[in-house]
């Protein structure tokens, strides 16, 4: 695998963005493969569960119940595949999974309703117009809003534990899309206000001077002050956990889409600059799991972080011009080309238990999901391919 990556790293290093003539065929081939692969994955996943990961070292796949924070990614990916293929059998698979997921619209145990409900039911409503899907999103927005803490103008991510009193994590930026969308689709205006307040608090308190992000801010609700800034999944409290940086990039880009607040666009551009100019970002643009991991260059890469970054950069490129736009497109192109290569993508139907991408990292400090296939890596990979096709090929 290292030899393959080395070859593609060299290729990526010498590639400039010039709207590659083969990107259309690359995207079409990968979306067609995704359709066949996900049919296999659906067939081999119990109807009452969602696929979670596959570990090639053990040969074991793990599924989850619908309360797992990533339960919406599998049906969300199926809807993206349906968007491309218009295959009614894929739509039936997606609808079947929504049936078991729908009850989570009432879930208030953490902040992940956006991942669970918006990525699944939101895409379903966008593609079908079924009002029941819209209602599920609006209900979920109310459930998420129940975790808003006005004392800190933020949504509490996790419940308190023996170490944390009121944790707010950078990942939470992703769930604001659920709230903002709901406010525009007949939901309470409060949903928008909560999303804006949370984004503004993140802007003020979650970022360092170099535009990297802490993972966790722990608040004291009584005083509204920050008790500690720490990591939960990164290499150290002071490190730049790669997927967390990608969440922030995506989140602020998305918030600019909804609000047109230039401070969000500015922050997204600053985060992009931090990531793309980082001396420890490999030339192939697939980041190590943490930019400050002590064993670089022998640390695991994180395909999930790269997929999120690629999708975010493709959107961010829509809001800027000239050289900056080309830089974002160039980086996203390189990422997608490598993720679509044998270095990272399954070759044959059924490989990696039906997942698309290999070599993602869930939580290395907890020795959980290290160098595995993950459902959300696939989701953002497919989203990025569709964005590239729809925004930069079909509309050029």
C-alpha positions, 0 to 999 in steps of 0.5 A, spaced: 500 500 500 505 504 501 508 503 494 501 505 491 501 511 495 508 513 493 506 513 486 500 517 486 503 522 491 508 523 485 502 523 480 499 528 485 505 533 486 506 534 479 498 535 477 496 542 476 488 543 476 486 544 468 479 541 469 482 534 467 479 531 461 478 524 465 475 527 471 468 525 468 469 518 466 473 517 473 466 520 477 462 516 473 466 510 474 466 511 481 459 512 482 457 506 478 461 502 482 458 505 488 451 503 486 453 496 485 457 496 491 452 499 496 447 494 493 452 488 496 452 492 502 445 493 503 444 485 502 449 483 507 447 488 512 441 486 517 435 490 515 434 492 523 441 495 523 446 500 519 453 498 517 458 502 521 465 499 519 470 494 516 477 492 519 481 489 514 486 486 519 481 482 522 476 481 517 470 483 521 465 488 519 461 492 525 454 494 524 450 499 529 443 500 531 440 507 529 442 511 535 449 510 533 451 517 531 453 515 524 446 511 523 444 516 517 450 516 513 448 509 509 441 511 507 444 518 505 449 515 501 444 511 498 440 517 496 446 520 493 447 514 489 439 514 487 440 521 485 445 519 480 443 512 477 435 513 478 435 506 480 428 504 483 431 499 487 436 503 490 431 508 492 427 502 495 433 500 499 434 507 502 426 508 504 427 501 507 433 504 512 429 510 513 423 506 516 428 504 522 431 510 522 425 515 523 424 514 530 431 517 532 428 524 530 426 524 537 433 523 540 436 528 544 441 524 547 447 528 543 448 533 538 448 528 532 441 529 529 444 532 523 448 527 521 443 522 523 437 525 520 439 531 515 443 527 511 438 521 510 431 524 511 434 531 508 436 528 502 430 524 501 426 530 501 430 534 496 430 528 491 422 526 492 418 532 495 415 527 500 412 531 506 413 526 511 421 526 510 420 534 511 416 533 517 422 528 520 427 533 519 423 539 522 422 534 528 429 533 529 431 540 529 426 541 535 430 535 538 437 538 537 434 545 539 433 542 546 440 541 547 441 549 546 444 552 552 443 560 552 448 561 558 454 559 553 450 561 546 452 554 544 449 547 543 451 542 548 454 536 544 455 530 549 452 529 556 456 531 562 461 525 565 466 525 570 471 529 566 467 534 562 461 538 565 458 541 558 462 539 552 462 543 545 465 539 540 468 542 533 464 536 530 457 540 532 458 545 526 456 540 521 449 539 525 447 546 524 445 545 517 439 541 520 437 547 524 438 552 518 434 548 513 429 547 518 428 554 519 427 556 512 422 550 511 417 552 515 420 551 522 421 556 528 426 562 527 429 560 533 432 554 529 436 559 525 438 563 531 441 557 535 445 555 529 448 563 528 449 563 535 453 557 535 457 558 529 459 565 532 461 562 539 465 557 535 468 563 531 470 566 537 472 561 542 474 554 538 480 557 534 487 558 535 491 564 532 493 559 526 486 557 524 487 550 527 481 548 532 481 545 539 477 539 539 473 540 545 471 546 549 468 544 556 464 550 559 461 551 566 454 553 565 453 557 571 458 562 569 458 561 562 466 561 562 470 555 559 473 550 564 478 547 559 480 546 551 482 539 550 482 533 545 478 527 545 480 524 539 486 528 537 494 526 539 494 532 544 490 537 547 494 542 543 494 538 536 490 539 530 486 533 529 485 532 522 477 530 521 476 536 526 479 541 522 475 538 516 469 539 520 470 546 521 472 547 514 465 544 511 461 547 517 463 554 516 463 554 508 456 551 509 454 556 514 456 562 509 451 558 504 445 559 508 447 566 511 451 570 507 455 572 513 462 574 510 465 572 517 463 565 516 466 565 509 473 568 512 473 563 517 473 558 512 478 561 507 483 561 513 482 554 515 483 552 508 489 556 508 491 552 514 490 545 511 492 546 504 499 550 506 500 545 512 508 543 512 505 536 514 500 535 509 502 530 504 503 532 497 497 527 495 493 531 500 490 525 504 492 528 511 495 524 517 489 522 522 492 528 526 497 534 523 501 533 530 501 526 530 508 524 533 510 519 528 509 522 522 510 520 516 509 513 519 502 515 522 495 512 519 492 517 514 485 518 514 481 518 508 475 520 511 478 527 513 480 527 506 473 526 503 470 531 508 475 536 506 474 535 498 467 536 499 468 542 503 473 545 498 469 544 492 463 548 495 468 553 498 471 554 491 464 556 489 464 563 493 471 565 491 475 567 484 481 567 480 487 563 483 484 562 490 478 558 486 483 554 482 487 552 488 481 549 492 479 545 486 486 543 484 486 540 492 480 537 491 481 534 484 488 531 487 484 528 493 479 525 489 483 522 484 487 518 490 481 516 494 478 513 487 485 510 486 487 502 488 491 506 494 484 507 497 478 505 494 475 497 494 477 494 487 471 489 486 464 488 488 464 485 495 471 487 497 472 491 504 465 488 506 461 493 501 464 499 503 468 504 498 474 507 501 479 504 506 484 507 510 480 511 515 481 513 522 475 513 527 479 515 534 486 512 535 487 514 542 481 510 544 484 504 539 477 504 535 476 504 528 484 505 526 485 504 519 478 501 517 473 503 512 468 508 515 461 509 513 461 517 513 468 516 509 464 513 503 458 519 504 463 525 503 466 521 498 460 520 494 458 527 495 464 530 493 464 526 486 457 529 485 458 536 487 464 536 482 460 533 476 454 537 477 458 544 479 464 543 475 463 539 469 455 539 467 455 547 468 461 549 466 
